Amino acid sequence: MKFPIPEPDPAWVDLSDHDLAAILAQEAGRILVAHRDTLIENGATQFDLRNSGDSIGHHFLANALAQLRPQDALLSEEGADNSARLSSRRVWIVDPLDGTKEFGQSRHDWAVHVALWEDGELSAGAVSLPAINQVFSTDPAPQLPAKAGDKPRLVTSRSHAPYSAVLVANRMDCDAFQLGSAGAKAMSVVMGEADIYVHDGGMYQWDSAAPVAVARAAGLHCSRIDGSPFRYNDADTWLPDLIICRPEYTDDVLTALWGAERPIR
């Protein structure tokens, strides 16, 4: 079944990069929800939903950015990479459907990521959680809620528990729970549902770019698991690990991971 992909509103060309990231993430999510509901009504399988969702999300975002920011480069999980991005000042890094499995299962914990890398830094970004009708942007930045409860709360993957997460959970005596996509896990820290998100099981630049941009704007600590900063728009898109946590837990998380050999930040 063919599903029409809407054209972007031409008026969006005048939006700031922050607002454009937010509206594109929101609109891509709206399109994906409508697409999923239509296919379910027509008896589609989870496999159909997953494959078509990735494609629809990518084509909407790629087409919109080509029209609205034609001079910028694009790095998308679902698109062919182009080495021209390596010499571009501005590169949009997008994951059109983060949490494809969860999307196919009609769960809530999937996301759309839209981030802008500019002159060596993440300068704007947004993460939408379409199933709960939430969009988080770098401007206005999310307000981090006060810490709830006494024990730290750690969010980890539904499919497996990365070794780093096991170390932190055990050594910090965390309460732990599971969510699907990287974007959903990162935004659970932004929303105050979790305090710590640690991952070392493999990721790509598009998995973390928008979540890191939004989490930083909210005042959270964001780094590689050795405490080093993220590097985006490298030729190798592999960026396998991260820490996103409330700032007051940063030292404890790094100590839990590294002990006396904890990297100096």
C-alpha positions as CSV (number, residue, x, y, z in Angstrom):
1,M,0.0,0.0,0.0
2,K,1.4,3.4,-1.0
3,F,1.2,6.1,1.6
4,P,1.4,9.8,0.5
5,I,4.3,11.7,2.0
6,P,3.3,15.4,2.6
7,E,5.4,18.3,1.3
8,P,6.9,20.6,4.0
9,D,5.2,24.0,4.5
10,P,7.2,26.5,2.5
11,A,6.8,29.0,5.4
12,W,9.1,26.7,7.5
13,V,12.1,28.1,5.6
14,D,12.0,31.2,7.8
15,L,12.2,29.2,11.0
16,S,15.2,29.2,13.2
17,D,17.2,25.9,13.2
18,H,15.9,25.1,16.6
19,D,12.3,25.5,15.6
20,L,12.8,23.7,12.3
21,A,14.3,20.7,14.0
22,A,11.3,20.6,16.4
23,I,8.7,21.0,13.7
24,L,10.3,18.4,11.4
25,A,10.6,15.9,14.3
26,Q,7.0,16.5,15.2
27,E,5.7,16.3,11.7
28,A,7.6,13.2,10.9
29,G,6.2,11.6,14.0
30,R,2.7,12.6,13.1
31,I,3.1,11.1,9.6
32,L,4.5,7.9,11.1
33,V,1.6,7.5,13.5
34,A,-1.0,8.0,10.7
35,H,0.9,5.6,8.5
36,R,1.0,2.9,11.2
37,D,-2.7,3.3,12.1
38,T,-3.6,3.0,8.4
39,L,-1.6,-0.1,7.9
40,I,-2.9,-1.8,11.0
41,E,-6.4,-1.2,9.9
42,N,-5.5,-3.0,6.7
43,G,-4.0,-6.0,8.4
44,A,-0.3,-5.2,8.0
45,T,2.3,-7.2,9.8
46,Q,5.0,-5.9,12.2
47,F,7.5,-6.5,9.4
48,D,5.5,-4.3,7.0
49,L,5.2,-1.5,9.6
50,R,8.9,-1.5,10.4
51,N,10.2,-1.5,6.8
52,S,7.7,1.1,5.5
53,G,8.1,3.3,8.6
54,D,11.8,3.7,8.2
55,S,11.4,4.6,4.5
56,I,8.6,7.1,5.0
57,G,10.3,8.9,7.8
58,H,13.5,9.2,5.8
59,H,11.9,10.5,2.6
60,F,9.9,13.1,4.5
61,L,12.9,14.5,6.4
62,A,15.3,14.3,3.4
63,N,12.8,16.0,1.1
64,A,12.0,18.7,3.6
65,L,15.6,19.5,4.4
66,A,16.5,19.6,0.7
67,Q,13.8,22.2,0.1
68,L,14.2,24.2,3.3
69,R,18.0,24.1,3.8
70,P,19.3,23.2,0.3
71,Q,22.9,24.3,1.1
72,D,23.2,21.9,4.1
73,A,24.4,18.3,4.0
74,L,22.5,15.3,5.4
75,L,23.5,12.2,7.3
76,S,20.5,9.9,7.8
77,E,20.4,6.3,9.1
78,E,18.2,5.4,6.1
79,G,20.0,7.3,3.4
80,A,23.1,6.7,1.4
81,D,26.1,8.5,2.9
82,N,27.8,11.2,0.9
83,S,31.4,12.1,1.6
84,A,30.6,15.7,0.7
85,R,29.2,16.2,4.2
86,L,32.8,16.0,5.6
87,S,33.6,19.4,4.1
88,S,30.3,21.0,4.9
89,R,29.9,23.5,7.7
90,R,26.4,22.4,8.4
91,V,25.2,18.8,8.5
92,W,21.7,17.6,9.6
93,I,22.0,14.3,11.4
94,V,18.7,12.4,11.5
95,D,17.3,9.1,12.6
96,P,13.9,9.1,10.9
97,L,12.6,6.2,13.1
98,D,14.6,5.4,16.2
99,G,13.1,2.2,17.8
100,T,11.8,0.5,14.7
101,K,10.9,-2.7,16.6
102,E,8.9,-0.7,19.2
103,F,7.1,1.2,16.3
104,G,6.1,-2.1,14.7
105,Q,4.8,-3.4,18.1
106,S,2.7,-0.3,18.6
107,R,4.7,0.6,21.7
108,H,5.2,4.2,22.9
109,D,9.0,4.1,23.3
110,W,10.2,5.1,19.8
111,A,11.4,8.5,18.6
112,V,12.3,10.7,15.7
113,H,15.7,12.5,15.9
114,V,16.7,15.7,14.1
115,A,20.0,17.4,14.9
116,L,22.2,20.0,13.3
117,W,26.0,19.8,13.4
118,E,27.5,23.2,12.6
119,D,31.2,24.2,12.6
120,G,32.2,21.3,14.8
121,E,29.4,21.4,17.3
122,L,25.8,20.3,17.8
123,S,24.0,23.6,17.4
124,A,20.3,22.6,17.3
125,G,18.2,19.5,17.7
126,A,14.9,17.9,18.6
127,V,13.6,14.6,19.7
128,S,9.9,13.7,19.3
129,L,8.1,10.9,21.1
130,P,5.1,10.8,18.8
131,A,3.2,8.0,20.7
132,I,2.9,10.3,23.7
133,N,2.7,13.5,21.7
134,Q,5.9,15.1,23.1
135,V,8.6,17.1,21.4
136,F,11.8,18.2,23.1
137,S,14.0,20.9,21.6
138,T,17.2,22.7,22.2
139,D,15.4,26.1,22.3
140,P,13.4,26.5,24.4
141,A,15.4,24.0,26.4
142,P,13.5,21.5,28.6
143,Q,13.3,22.3,32.3
144,L,14.9,19.5,34.3
145,P,12.6,18.4,37.1
146,A,13.8,18.0,40.6
147,K,15.2,14.6,41.6
148,A,12.5,12.3,42.8
149,G,13.2,9.6,45.4
150,D,16.4,8.6,47.2
151,K,17.9,5.9,44.9
152,P,19.3,6.7,41.5
153,R,17.1,5.4,38.7
154,L,18.8,3.9,35.6
155,V,17.2,3.2,32.2
156,T,18.5,0.5,30.0
157,S,17.7,-1.4,26.8
158,R,14.8,-3.7,26.4
159,S,16.8,-6.2,24.4
160,H,19.9,-6.6,26.5
161,A,21.7,-5.0,29.5
162,P,25.0,-3.5,28.4
163,Y,27.9,-4.3,30.6
164,S,28.4,-0.6,31.5
165,A,24.7,-0.4,32.7
166,V,25.1,-3.5,34.8
167,L,28.3,-2.0,36.5
168,V,26.6,1.3,37.2
169,A,23.3,-0.4,38.5
170,N,25.2,-2.7,40.8
171,R,27.8,-0.3,42.1
172,M,25.4,2.6,42.6
173,D,22.5,0.5,43.9
174,C,20.2,1.8,41.2
175,D,16.6,1.1,40.6
176,A,16.5,0.1,36.9
177,F,13.8,-0.1,34.2
178,Q,13.8,-0.8,30.5
179,L,12.8,1.2,27.4
180,G,13.2,0.8,23.7
181,S,14.8,3.5,21.6
182,A,17.9,5.6,22.5
183,G,15.8,8.7,22.1
184,A,13.1,7.4,24.5
185,K,15.7,6.5,27.1
186,A,17.5,9.8,26.8
187,M,14.3,11.7,27.1
188,S,13.3,9.7,30.1
189,V,16.2,11.4,31.9
190,V,15.2,14.8,30.5
191,M,11.7,14.2,31.8
192,G,12.9,13.1,35.3
193,E,11.7,9.5,34.9
194,A,15.3,8.3,35.0
195,D,18.5,9.8,36.4
196,I,21.1,7.8,34.4
197,Y,21.3,6.4,30.9
198,V,24.5,4.4,30.1
199,H,25.1,2.4,27.0
200,D,28.1,0.6,25.5
201,G,26.5,-1.9,23.2
202,G,27.0,-0.1,19.9
203,M,25.4,3.0,18.4
204,Y,25.8,5.3,15.4
205,Q,26.0,9.1,15.2
206,W,22.3,9.4,14.3
207,D,21.4,7.4,17.4
208,S,22.8,10.0,19.8
209,A,23.1,13.3,18.1
210,A,19.7,14.8,18.7
211,P,19.3,13.2,22.2
212,V,22.6,14.6,23.2
213,A,21.8,18.1,21.9
214,V,18.5,18.2,23.8
215,A,20.0,16.6,27.0
216,R,22.8,19.1,27.0
217,A,20.4,22.0,26.6
218,A,18.5,20.7,29.6
219,G,21.7,20.8,31.7
220,L,22.5,17.1,31.8
221,H,25.9,15.6,31.6
222,C,26.6,14.0,28.2
223,S,29.8,12.2,27.2
224,R,31.3,8.9,26.0
225,I,31.7,6.3,28.7
226,D,35.3,7.3,29.2
227,G,34.2,10.9,29.9
228,S,35.4,12.2,26.6
229,P,33.3,14.5,24.4
230,F,31.3,13.2,21.4
231,R,32.6,13.8,17.9
232,Y,30.1,14.1,15.1
233,N,30.3,14.2,11.3
234,D,33.3,11.9,11.3
235,A,33.8,9.7,8.2
236,D,33.1,6.6,10.4
237,T,29.5,6.9,11.6
238,W,30.1,4.4,14.4
239,L,29.8,6.1,17.8
240,P,29.2,3.2,20.1
241,D,28.7,4.4,23.7
242,L,27.3,7.2,25.8
243,I,26.5,8.5,29.3
244,I,23.5,10.9,29.8
245,C,22.9,11.6,33.4
246,R,21.9,14.3,36.0
247,P,25.1,16.3,36.6
248,E,25.2,15.4,40.3
249,Y,25.7,11.7,39.3
250,T,28.5,12.2,36.8
251,D,31.4,11.5,39.1
252,D,29.6,8.5,40.7
253,V,28.9,7.0,37.2
254,L,32.4,7.4,36.0
255,T,33.8,5.9,39.2
256,A,31.4,3.0,38.9
257,L,32.7,2.4,35.4
258,W,36.4,2.9,36.0
259,G,37.1,2.7,39.7
260,A,40.4,4.3,40.7
261,E,41.3,4.6,37.0
262,R,38.4,7.0,36.5
263,P,39.2,9.3,33.6
264,I,39.8,12.9,34.6
265,R,37.2,15.2,33.0
